[in-house]
Amino acid sequence: MAQEERLFEQFPPVITAEWMEKISADLKGADFAKKMIWKTNEGFDIMPFYRSENLEGINHLATVPGQFPFVRGAKTDNRWFVRQNIEVTDYAEANRLALDILMKGVDSLGFIITDPETINEKNFTILFEGIHAGSIEINFSTAGRALELVQLLQKVLPSKGADLKEIRGSVEANPLGRLMVNGKLCVSVDDAMEYVAGLVRESTGMPFMRVLIVNGADFNNAGADVVRELAFTLSLGNEYLAQLTDRGIPIDTAASKTGFKFATGSNYFIEIAKLRAARLLWAAIVKAYSPKEESSCRMQILSVTSEWNKTIYDPYVNMLRSQTEAMSATLGGADSLVVEPFDSAFAIPGDFSMRIARNQQLLLKEEAHFDKVADPGAGSYYIENLTAMIAGAAWKLFVETEERGGFLKSLMEGFIQSEVEKIALKRVTDVARRKEILLGTNQYPNFREKSPGNIDSEKAFGKPADDACSVKPLRLFRGAEEFEKLRLATDRAERKPCVFLLPMGQPSMRMARAQFSANFFGCAGYRIVDNTGFSSIEDGVRAAMEAKADIVVLCSSDEEYATLAPKAFDLLGSKAILVVAGNPECTEDLKKKGIKHFISIRSDVLETLKEYHKLTGIEI
C-alpha cells in the first residue's frame, strides 16, 4: 500500500480548471463553445471531456447488472440472441432455411408470414420439423391472426417435444403502432385492445413468449432523434399497460408480455446510452403500477440495425454502418439482435448478404468476445452522462405526452407526428447540405458506379400513402432517398451530363476546388472529366468543347475569379453551362456580367443538383 501511495504521489491530481486552461491556450483565442462543444440533434451540448465530478447526482451508479432499475441490464453476462429473419411464403422452404442458419450460428428465428391465411396446423407442423424450439428463440411477425398463431404454437410445439413453459420468443402484435404507420386500423381501437387483452390471456401458459412488441424502430426510421424515439416508444408502451390493466390484466402479466424493438443508428455512444436509458425509464414506469415482482420492471429489448441511413449506391458501406450499430446494440445490452443484410433496403437479400449479416454478429461474439462482460460502459464518465442526459430529456417529453392524454390521444391530435417531422425535416436538410453525411451518397460518391439492377421500388421508396386514414400516418423513409432518385434519373437518361473541371491559377486552391466540384456533381452520377490544370483559359475551354462538356466548372482562387470567370464565360457562350466553384467576394459583379451558377460549401447540394438536372434535360 505504501509503495502504491508513493507511486501516485508522482502524479498529482489535475483539476478541471487546469484542463480548461490548457485547452484555451491550444485554441489560441478561438471560441471554446464553437470549436469544442458538440451540439446534437437532441439539443445536447456534449463536452470534449468528462471527469469523475460529472458523475455527481447520477443515482443509478451503485446498481449492478440484474438489479432494479435494470439500467445495467438483467444479465450477469452479455449474451444475446443472434436473430435472423425468414420471409415465409413456402413453409417447407422456410423450414429448410431455418435449419440451415441454425447450423451457422443463429439461435433466434424470426418468421415473417406474408399471408396470414396460410396460418394452419399443417403448415406449422412443416415449419417446425426438426427444430428444437426449446433451445432457441422463436419469433413471429404477421398482419393479424396473432391469437390463432399463439393457439397453434400451443398445439404444435408440444407435439414436437417442446415444453411450452420453456419457449422463448415473441408474436409481434402492435395495433397502435400499425395505426401510427398506416393511418388506420381494420377494427376500432377498443376492439383492437380487446383482441390484445385476449392474446395476453391466451399466452399465459407460455411465460417467456412476449405477444405485444412495442416497435420503437418506427420512430428511428421516420428520422426521429433518440429523445423522441425513446419518449414516444415509452408512451406507446405505457398506453398498452394502461389499456391492459383497465381490462383486468395484472400489471405483472401485462409487463411480462410486453417487449420492445429499437432501431440502432450509427451514433455509436449515444445509441449505447439510449438502451441503458430505455431500461431505466421503463422500470420507473412499470414500478408506478405497483407490480408484485420487481423483475416485471425489466425491459426486454430486440435491437435492429436502422434503415434510415442505409443506401442503394455504394451499398457495401451499409456493412460498415450496421457493424457499428451492432456493436452499440450489444454493448448497450440488447437481449436479441437483427443485423439487416446490407442490401435489404432495396432488394430481397440473397445468400451472400444474409451470410455477411450473420457473421457480423458472430464476429462480435466469437472473436471480439462482446458477450463476456455485462454493461462494459458502466462507470464511463462519458456514457454515464449521456445516459443521464437522454433519460432526463426523454422523460420530460414522455411526461408532456402523458399530460396531453397519453400516446393514443397525442397520436390522434397529431402531436407525435409533428414532433417527429420537426427533427426529420432538420435531418433531411442536413443531408441535403451535407451536414449529415451518408458516405457514397451525398459525400465521396463513386460516380462511375451504376445502380443495382435489382431495385425493388416499394422497398426502396415505400408505397404511396393511403388517403383513407383516420390519423395522419408517420412517414417511414431513408435519408438517402432524394439523392438516390437523382442518380437513378441520371442512370436512366440516354446520355449522362458531362462535367468538365477547369482548374486554373493558384495550385493548392484550384486542386482543392476541383476535388470539391467532382464530389459535388458526382452525387448526381454525372460523368466527371478531371484535369490537373491549364496554362490558359483558352486551352481549358477548347479541351472542354472537345470533351463535349455540358457543364464547365472553373476551379481557382477567389482573387483570380474576377478576371478568369468573365473570360471563360465569354469563350463558352451558350455551348456549356459555366459554374464557378466557390463564393468569392466578386460574386455580385460576376452575376452582373451574366454568370449565374456558383457552388460552395454553403450550397444546398440536393436542390442545386435538381436545378442542373432541369438544365441538362433529365427528368426525375
LUMMI-543187 format. One record per residue (C-alpha): x, y, z. Coordinates in steps of 0.5 Angstrom, whole numbers. Example, Ala and Ser with C-alpha at 12.3 -4.5 7.8 and 13.67 -1.06 7.14 Angstrom:
<atoms>
[atom [25; -9; 16]]
[atom [27; -2; 14]]
</atoms>
This chain:
<atoms>
[atom [0; 0; 0]]
[atom [6; 5; 2]]
[atom [9; 3; -5]]
[atom [3; 5; -9]]
[atom [2; 11; -5]]
[atom [9; 13; -7]]
[atom [8; 12; -14]]
[atom [1; 16; -14]]
[atom [5; 22; -11]]
[atom [9; 23; -17]]
[atom [2; 24; -21]]
[atom [-1; 30; -17]]
[atom [-8; 31; -19]]
[atom [-10; 36; -25]]
[atom [-17; 40; -23]]
[atom [-22; 41; -29]]
[atom [-20; 49; -29]]
[atom [-13; 47; -31]]
[atom [-15; 42; -36]]
[atom [-19; 48; -39]]
[atom [-14; 53; -38]]
[atom [-9; 48; -43]]
[atom [-15; 48; -48]]
[atom [-16; 55; -48]]
[atom [-9; 56; -49]]
[atom [-9; 51; -55]]
[atom [-15; 54; -58]]
[atom [-11; 61; -59]]
[atom [-17; 65; -57]]
[atom [-22; 61; -61]]
[atom [-29; 60; -58]]
[atom [-29; 54; -54]]
[atom [-36; 53; -55]]
[atom [-36; 53; -63]]
[atom [-30; 49; -63]]
[atom [-30; 44; -58]]
[atom [-38; 43; -56]]
[atom [-42; 38; -60]]
[atom [-49; 40; -61]]
[atom [-53; 34; -62]]
[atom [-60; 34; -66]]
[atom [-63; 32; -59]]
[atom [-60; 39; -56]]
[atom [-55; 36; -52]]
[atom [-48; 40; -51]]
[atom [-43; 35; -51]]
[atom [-37; 37; -48]]
[atom [-30; 35; -50]]
[atom [-28; 31; -44]]
[atom [-32; 29; -38]]
[atom [-29; 27; -31]]
[atom [-31; 24; -24]]
[atom [-34; 30; -22]]
[atom [-39; 30; -27]]
[atom [-42; 23; -24]]
[atom [-45; 27; -18]]
[atom [-52; 27; -18]]
[atom [-53; 20; -22]]
[atom [-57; 16; -18]]
[atom [-56; 9; -21]]
[atom [-49; 8; -21]]
[atom [-49; 4; -15]]
[atom [-53; -2; -18]]
[atom [-50; -8; -21]]
[atom [-53; -12; -27]]
[atom [-60; -15; -26]]
[atom [-61; -10; -20]]
[atom [-67; -5; -21]]
[atom [-68; 0; -25]]
[atom [-64; -5; -29]]
[atom [-60; 1; -33]]
[atom [-54; -4; -33]]
[atom [-59; -10; -36]]
[atom [-62; -16; -32]]
[atom [-56; -21; -34]]
[atom [-49; -22; -31]]
[atom [-46; -23; -37]]
[atom [-48; -20; -44]]
[atom [-50; -26; -48]]
[atom [-55; -24; -53]]
[atom [-59; -28; -58]]
[atom [-57; -28; -66]]
[atom [-63; -27; -69]]
[atom [-64; -27; -77]]
[atom [-71; -27; -80]]
[atom [-74; -31; -86]]
[atom [-80; -29; -90]]
[atom [-85; -35; -90]]
[atom [-88; -36; -97]]
[atom [-87; -43; -97]]
[atom [-87; -47; -91]]
[atom [-82; -53; -93]]
[atom [-77; -48; -96]]
[atom [-77; -43; -89]]
[atom [-76; -50; -85]]
[atom [-70; -51; -90]]
[atom [-67; -44; -89]]
[atom [-68; -44; -81]]
[atom [-65; -51; -80]]
[atom [-59; -48; -85]]
[atom [-58; -42; -81]]
[atom [-59; -45; -74]]
[atom [-53; -49; -76]]
[atom [-49; -43; -78]]
[atom [-49; -39; -71]]
[atom [-56; -37; -71]]
[atom [-60; -38; -64]]
[atom [-66; -34; -66]]
[atom [-71; -35; -71]]
[atom [-76; -29; -74]]
[atom [-81; -32; -78]]
[atom [-85; -26; -82]]
[atom [-91; -29; -85]]
[atom [-93; -25; -91]]
[atom [-100; -29; -92]]
[atom [-104; -29; -85]]
[atom [-109; -34; -89]]
[atom [-103; -39; -89]]
[atom [-103; -40; -82]]
[atom [-106; -47; -80]]
[atom [-103; -53; -76]]
[atom [-101; -57; -83]]
[atom [-96; -51; -85]]
[atom [-94; -50; -77]]
[atom [-92; -58; -77]]
[atom [-88; -57; -83]]
[atom [-85; -51; -81]]
[atom [-82; -54; -74]]
[atom [-80; -60; -77]]
[atom [-73; -62; -74]]
[atom [-73; -55; -70]]
[atom [-72; -56; -62]]
[atom [-76; -50; -60]]
[atom [-74; -50; -53]]
[atom [-66; -49; -55]]
[atom [-67; -43; -59]]
[atom [-72; -36; -59]]
[atom [-77; -36; -64]]
[atom [-81; -30; -66]]
[atom [-87; -29; -71]]
[atom [-89; -22; -75]]
[atom [-95; -22; -79]]
[atom [-101; -18; -80]]
[atom [-107; -20; -76]]
[atom [-108; -27; -74]]
[atom [-104; -27; -68]]
[atom [-108; -30; -63]]
[atom [-109; -36; -68]]
[atom [-102; -36; -68]]
[atom [-101; -37; -61]]
[atom [-106; -42; -60]]
[atom [-103; -46; -66]]
[atom [-96; -46; -62]]
[atom [-99; -49; -56]]
[atom [-102; -54; -60]]
[atom [-96; -56; -65]]
[atom [-90; -55; -61]]
[atom [-92; -60; -55]]
[atom [-92; -65; -61]]
[atom [-85; -63; -63]]
[atom [-83; -65; -56]]
[atom [-83; -58; -53]]
[atom [-84; -55; -46]]
[atom [-89; -49; -47]]
[atom [-86; -46; -40]]
[atom [-79; -46; -43]]
[atom [-81; -43; -50]]
[atom [-78; -36; -51]]
[atom [-79; -31; -57]]
[atom [-85; -27; -59]]
[atom [-91; -26; -63]]
[atom [-91; -18; -65]]
[atom [-98; -16; -64]]
[atom [-98; -8; -64]]
[atom [-104; -5; -67]]
[atom [-103; 2; -64]]
[atom [-96; 2; -68]]
[atom [-100; 0; -74]]
[atom [-105; 5; -73]]
[atom [-99; 10; -73]]
[atom [-95; 8; -79]]
[atom [-101; 6; -83]]
[atom [-106; 12; -81]]
[atom [-112; 7; -80]]
[atom [-114; 0; -77]]
[atom [-119; -5; -80]]
[atom [-122; -5; -73]]
[atom [-124; 0; -68]]
[atom [-118; 2; -63]]
[atom [-123; -1; -57]]
[atom [-124; -8; -61]]
[atom [-116; -8; -62]]
[atom [-114; -7; -55]]
[atom [-120; -12; -53]]
[atom [-116; -17; -58]]
[atom [-109; -16; -55]]
[atom [-112; -17; -48]]
[atom [-115; -24; -50]]
[atom [-108; -25; -54]]
[atom [-104; -24; -47]]
[atom [-109; -28; -43]]
[atom [-109; -34; -48]]
[atom [-101; -34; -48]]
[atom [-100; -34; -40]]
[atom [-98; -41; -41]]
[atom [-92; -39; -45]]
[atom [-89; -35; -39]]
[atom [-83; -33; -44]]
[atom [-87; -31; -50]]
[atom [-88; -24; -51]]
[atom [-94; -22; -55]]
[atom [-94; -15; -55]]
[atom [-88; -12; -58]]
[atom [-87; -4; -58]]
[atom [-84; -2; -64]]
[atom [-80; 4; -63]]
[atom [-76; 3; -69]]
[atom [-81; 6; -73]]
[atom [-79; 13; -70]]
[atom [-72; 12; -71]]
[atom [-74; 10; -79]]
[atom [-78; 16; -79]]
[atom [-72; 21; -78]]
[atom [-73; 22; -70]]
[atom [-67; 23; -65]]
[atom [-66; 19; -59]]
[atom [-70; 23; -55]]
[atom [-77; 23; -59]]
[atom [-75; 16; -61]]
[atom [-75; 14; -53]]
[atom [-80; 18; -50]]
[atom [-86; 16; -55]]
[atom [-84; 9; -55]]
[atom [-84; 9; -48]]
[atom [-91; 13; -48]]
[atom [-94; 7; -53]]
[atom [-91; 2; -48]]
[atom [-95; 6; -42]]
[atom [-101; 6; -47]]
[atom [-101; -1; -47]]
[atom [-100; -2; -40]]
[atom [-106; 2; -38]]
[atom [-111; -1; -43]]
[atom [-109; -8; -41]]
[atom [-109; -6; -33]]
[atom [-116; -3; -35]]
[atom [-118; -9; -38]]
[atom [-117; -13; -31]]
[atom [-110; -16; -33]]
[atom [-105; -16; -27]]
[atom [-99; -11; -28]]
[atom [-94; -16; -28]]
[atom [-97; -20; -33]]
[atom [-98; -14; -38]]
[atom [-91; -12; -37]]
[atom [-88; -19; -38]]
[atom [-92; -20; -44]]
[atom [-89; -13; -47]]
[atom [-83; -13; -51]]
[atom [-79; -7; -54]]
[atom [-76; -6; -61]]
[atom [-71; -1; -62]]
[atom [-67; 1; -69]]
[atom [-60; 3; -67]]
[atom [-57; 8; -71]]
[atom [-49; 10; -73]]
[atom [-49; 15; -67]]
[atom [-44; 10; -63]]
[atom [-44; 12; -56]]
[atom [-51; 16; -56]]
[atom [-54; 9; -58]]
[atom [-51; 5; -53]]
[atom [-53; 10; -48]]
[atom [-60; 10; -51]]
[atom [-61; 3; -49]]
[atom [-59; 4; -42]]
[atom [-63; 10; -41]]
[atom [-69; 6; -44]]
[atom [-69; 1; -39]]
[atom [-68; 6; -33]]
[atom [-74; 9; -35]]
[atom [-79; 3; -37]]
[atom [-77; 1; -30]]
[atom [-80; 7; -27]]
[atom [-86; 7; -31]]
[atom [-88; 0; -29]]
[atom [-86; 1; -22]]
[atom [-91; 6; -22]]
[atom [-96; 1; -23]]
[atom [-94; -3; -16]]
[atom [-92; -10; -19]]
[atom [-92; -15; -14]]
[atom [-85; -18; -17]]
[atom [-79; -13; -19]]
[atom [-77; -17; -24]]
[atom [-83; -15; -28]]
[atom [-80; -8; -29]]
[atom [-75; -11; -33]]
[atom [-75; -8; -41]]
[atom [-74; -14; -46]]
[atom [-70; -11; -52]]
[atom [-70; -13; -59]]
[atom [-65; -9; -63]]
[atom [-65; -8; -70]]
[atom [-60; -4; -75]]
[atom [-63; 2; -77]]
[atom [-66; 3; -84]]
[atom [-66; 11; -84]]
[atom [-58; 11; -86]]
[atom [-58; 5; -91]]
[atom [-56; 7; -98]]
[atom [-57; 4; -105]]
[atom [-51; 7; -108]]
[atom [-44; 4; -105]]
[atom [-48; -1; -101]]
[atom [-42; -4; -98]]
[atom [-42; 2; -94]]
[atom [-48; -1; -91]]
[atom [-44; -6; -88]]
[atom [-40; -1; -84]]
[atom [-46; 2; -82]]
[atom [-49; -4; -79]]
[atom [-43; -6; -76]]
[atom [-42; 0; -71]]
[atom [-50; -1; -70]]
[atom [-49; -8; -68]]
[atom [-43; -6; -63]]
[atom [-48; -1; -60]]
[atom [-53; -5; -59]]
[atom [-49; -11; -56]]
[atom [-45; -6; -51]]
[atom [-52; -3; -49]]
[atom [-55; -9; -47]]
[atom [-60; -12; -52]]
[atom [-63; -18; -51]]
[atom [-63; -20; -58]]
[atom [-61; -17; -65]]
[atom [-62; -17; -72]]
[atom [-57; -14; -77]]
[atom [-61; -13; -83]]
[atom [-57; -15; -89]]
[atom [-53; -9; -93]]
[atom [-58; -10; -99]]
[atom [-64; -10; -95]]
[atom [-66; -3; -96]]
[atom [-67; -4; -104]]
[atom [-68; -11; -105]]
[atom [-69; -18; -103]]
[atom [-63; -21; -99]]
[atom [-59; -26; -102]]
[atom [-55; -32; -99]]
[atom [-49; -27; -99]]
[atom [-52; -21; -96]]
[atom [-55; -26; -91]]
[atom [-49; -29; -89]]
[atom [-45; -23; -88]]
[atom [-50; -20; -83]]
[atom [-50; -27; -79]]
[atom [-42; -26; -79]]
[atom [-42; -19; -77]]
[atom [-46; -21; -70]]
[atom [-42; -28; -70]]
[atom [-35; -24; -70]]
[atom [-37; -20; -64]]
[atom [-39; -26; -60]]
[atom [-33; -31; -62]]
[atom [-28; -26; -64]]
[atom [-29; -20; -60]]
[atom [-32; -23; -54]]
[atom [-37; -18; -53]]
[atom [-42; -23; -50]]
[atom [-37; -24; -44]]
[atom [-38; -17; -40]]
[atom [-44; -14; -38]]
[atom [-45; -7; -39]]
[atom [-38; -5; -41]]
[atom [-40; 2; -41]]
[atom [-41; 3; -34]]
[atom [-37; 8; -30]]
[atom [-35; 11; -36]]
[atom [-36; 19; -35]]
[atom [-38; 20; -42]]
[atom [-43; 14; -43]]
[atom [-46; 15; -36]]
[atom [-47; 23; -37]]
[atom [-50; 21; -44]]
[atom [-55; 16; -41]]
[atom [-57; 21; -36]]
[atom [-58; 27; -41]]
[atom [-62; 22; -45]]
[atom [-66; 19; -40]]
[atom [-68; 26; -37]]
[atom [-70; 29; -44]]
[atom [-74; 23; -46]]
[atom [-77; 23; -39]]
[atom [-79; 31; -40]]
[atom [-82; 29; -47]]
[atom [-86; 23; -44]]
[atom [-89; 27; -38]]
[atom [-91; 32; -43]]
[atom [-94; 27; -48]]
[atom [-98; 24; -42]]
[atom [-100; 31; -40]]
[atom [-103; 31; -47]]
[atom [-108; 25; -45]]
[atom [-103; 20; -47]]
[atom [-100; 16; -53]]
[atom [-107; 15; -57]]
[atom [-109; 22; -56]]
[atom [-103; 25; -58]]
[atom [-103; 21; -64]]
[atom [-110; 23; -66]]
[atom [-108; 30; -65]]
[atom [-102; 30; -69]]
[atom [-97; 32; -63]]
[atom [-93; 26; -64]]
[atom [-92; 26; -72]]
[atom [-91; 34; -72]]
[atom [-85; 33; -66]]
[atom [-82; 27; -71]]
[atom [-83; 31; -77]]
[atom [-79; 37; -74]]
[atom [-73; 33; -73]]
[atom [-74; 29; -79]]
[atom [-74; 36; -83]]
[atom [-68; 38; -80]]
[atom [-64; 32; -81]]
[atom [-66; 32; -89]]
[atom [-64; 39; -89]]
[atom [-57; 37; -86]]
[atom [-57; 31; -91]]
[atom [-58; 36; -97]]
[atom [-53; 41; -94]]
[atom [-48; 35; -93]]
[atom [-48; 37; -85]]
[atom [-50; 30; -84]]
[atom [-46; 25; -88]]
[atom [-48; 19; -92]]
[atom [-42; 16; -95]]
[atom [-42; 15; -102]]
[atom [-49; 18; -103]]
[atom [-48; 26; -101]]
[atom [-41; 25; -100]]
[atom [-35; 22; -104]]
[atom [-39; 18; -109]]
[atom [-37; 13; -113]]
[atom [-39; 17; -120]]
[atom [-37; 11; -124]]
[atom [-42; 6; -120]]
[atom [-48; 4; -124]]
[atom [-54; 3; -120]]
[atom [-56; -4; -118]]
[atom [-61; -8; -123]]
[atom [-65; -11; -117]]
[atom [-68; -5; -114]]
[atom [-75; -6; -111]]
[atom [-78; 1; -111]]
[atom [-83; -1; -106]]
[atom [-77; -3; -101]]
[atom [-73; 3; -103]]
[atom [-78; 8; -103]]
[atom [-84; 6; -100]]
[atom [-91; 5; -102]]
[atom [-96; 12; -104]]
[atom [-100; 14; -98]]
[atom [-107; 12; -97]]
[atom [-112; 18; -97]]
[atom [-117; 14; -93]]
[atom [-113; 15; -86]]
[atom [-116; 16; -79]]
[atom [-110; 19; -77]]
[atom [-104; 22; -80]]
[atom [-99; 17; -81]]
[atom [-92; 17; -79]]
[atom [-88; 17; -85]]
[atom [-82; 12; -86]]
[atom [-76; 14; -90]]
[atom [-69; 13; -91]]
[atom [-65; 20; -91]]
[atom [-61; 18; -98]]
[atom [-68; 17; -102]]
[atom [-68; 24; -105]]
[atom [-60; 24; -107]]
[atom [-62; 17; -110]]
[atom [-68; 19; -114]]
[atom [-63; 24; -117]]
[atom [-58; 19; -119]]
[atom [-63; 14; -122]]
[atom [-65; 19; -126]]
[atom [-58; 20; -129]]
[atom [-57; 13; -130]]
[atom [-64; 12; -134]]
[atom [-62; 18; -138]]
[atom [-60; 17; -145]]
[atom [-54; 21; -144]]
[atom [-50; 23; -138]]
[atom [-49; 30; -137]]
[atom [-41; 31; -137]]
[atom [-38; 36; -132]]
[atom [-31; 39; -134]]
[atom [-27; 41; -129]]
[atom [-22; 47; -131]]
[atom [-17; 48; -126]]
[atom [-13; 55; -127]]
[atom [-9; 59; -123]]
[atom [-6; 58; -115]]
[atom [-4; 51; -115]]
[atom [-7; 49; -108]]
[atom [-13; 52; -108]]
[atom [-15; 50; -115]]
[atom [-14; 43; -114]]
[atom [-18; 43; -107]]
[atom [-24; 46; -111]]
[atom [-23; 41; -117]]
[atom [-24; 36; -112]]
[atom [-30; 39; -108]]
[atom [-33; 40; -115]]
[atom [-32; 33; -117]]
[atom [-35; 31; -110]]
[atom [-41; 36; -111]]
[atom [-43; 33; -118]]
[atom [-41; 26; -117]]
[atom [-47; 26; -112]]
[atom [-52; 26; -118]]
[atom [-48; 21; -122]]
[atom [-45; 26; -128]]
[atom [-39; 24; -132]]
[atom [-33; 28; -129]]
[atom [-27; 30; -133]]
[atom [-22; 32; -128]]
[atom [-16; 35; -130]]
[atom [-9; 38; -127]]
[atom [-9; 45; -129]]
[atom [-9; 49; -136]]
[atom [-4; 55; -137]]
[atom [-9; 59; -140]]
[atom [-17; 60; -140]]
[atom [-17; 59; -148]]
[atom [-14; 52; -147]]
[atom [-18; 50; -142]]
[atom [-25; 52; -146]]
[atom [-22; 48; -152]]
[atom [-21; 42; -148]]
[atom [-28; 43; -145]]
[atom [-31; 43; -152]]
[atom [-27; 37; -155]]
[atom [-30; 33; -149]]
[atom [-37; 35; -151]]
[atom [-38; 38; -144]]
[atom [-45; 40; -141]]
[atom [-42; 44; -135]]
[atom [-35; 47; -134]]
[atom [-33; 48; -127]]
[atom [-28; 54; -126]]
[atom [-24; 52; -120]]
[atom [-19; 57; -118]]
[atom [-18; 62; -112]]
[atom [-23; 68; -110]]
[atom [-18; 73; -112]]
[atom [-17; 70; -119]]
[atom [-24; 69; -121]]
[atom [-25; 77; -122]]
[atom [-21; 76; -129]]
[atom [-22; 69; -130]]
[atom [-29; 68; -130]]
[atom [-32; 73; -135]]
[atom [-26; 71; -140]]
[atom [-29; 63; -139]]
[atom [-36; 66; -139]]
[atom [-35; 70; -146]]
[atom [-31; 64; -149]]
[atom [-36; 59; -147]]
[atom [-42; 63; -149]]
[atom [-48; 58; -150]]
[atom [-44; 52; -151]]
[atom [-44; 50; -144]]
[atom [-46; 52; -137]]
[atom [-41; 56; -133]]
[atom [-40; 54; -126]]
[atom [-36; 58; -121]]
[atom [-33; 54; -115]]
[atom [-33; 58; -109]]
[atom [-37; 64; -106]]
[atom [-32; 70; -108]]
[atom [-33; 77; -106]]
[atom [-34; 79; -113]]
[atom [-40; 74; -114]]
[atom [-45; 80; -115]]
[atom [-40; 83; -120]]
[atom [-40; 77; -124]]
[atom [-47; 76; -123]]
[atom [-48; 83; -127]]
[atom [-44; 80; -132]]
[atom [-49; 74; -133]]
[atom [-45; 69; -129]]
[atom [-51; 65; -126]]
[atom [-48; 59; -123]]
[atom [-44; 58; -116]]
[atom [-43; 52; -112]]
[atom [-39; 52; -105]]
[atom [-40; 49; -98]]
[atom [-46; 53; -97]]
[atom [-50; 51; -102]]
[atom [-56; 46; -101]]
[atom [-53; 40; -105]]
[atom [-59; 37; -107]]
[atom [-63; 43; -109]]
[atom [-57; 45; -113]]
[atom [-57; 39; -117]]
[atom [-64; 38; -118]]
[atom [-63; 45; -122]]
[atom [-58; 42; -126]]
[atom [-62; 36; -128]]
[atom [-67; 41; -131]]
[atom [-62; 45; -134]]
[atom [-59; 39; -137]]
[atom [-66; 36; -139]]
[atom [-66; 30; -134]]
[atom [-73; 28; -131]]
[atom [-73; 26; -124]]
</atoms>
